[in-house]
């Protein structure tokens, strides 16, 4: 569970940073799933460190994806309103 959370957290962060907000919904979904898997994975003492890293990256990826998706939607609404 911890490794899956880490992978989803990395993907959510990369999507949040490099998709310019267009795929923010996908990064947010990956971030939510990564948060859930990270929280479940932290209960296992063997992979607690990897699960914690996945949890942190998933939270960062979720927040970045949501913020940039909202910013992208606001920019598109501003452009559409000015036409």
C-alpha positions, 0 to 999 in steps of 0.5 A, a space after each residue: 500500500 505504501 509503494 502504491 501511495 508513493 507512486 500515485 503521489 509522484 504522479 499527482 505532483 507531476 501532473 499538478 506541476 506540468 499539466 498547467 491545470 488542464 489535467 488537474 482533475 486527474 491529479 486530484 483523483 490520484 492524490 485522493 487515492 494516494 492519501 487513502 492508501 498512504 493512511 492505510 499503509 501507515 498502519 503496517 510497521 514494515 513500510 511506514 516510511 514509504 507510506 508516510 512519503 506517499 501520504 505527503 506527496 499525495 497531499 502536495 499533489 492533490 493541493 497543487 492539482 486543485 489550485 492549478 485547475 481552479 486557476 486554469 478554469 478562472 483564466 478560461 472564464 476570463 478569456 471567454 468573458 472578454 470576447 
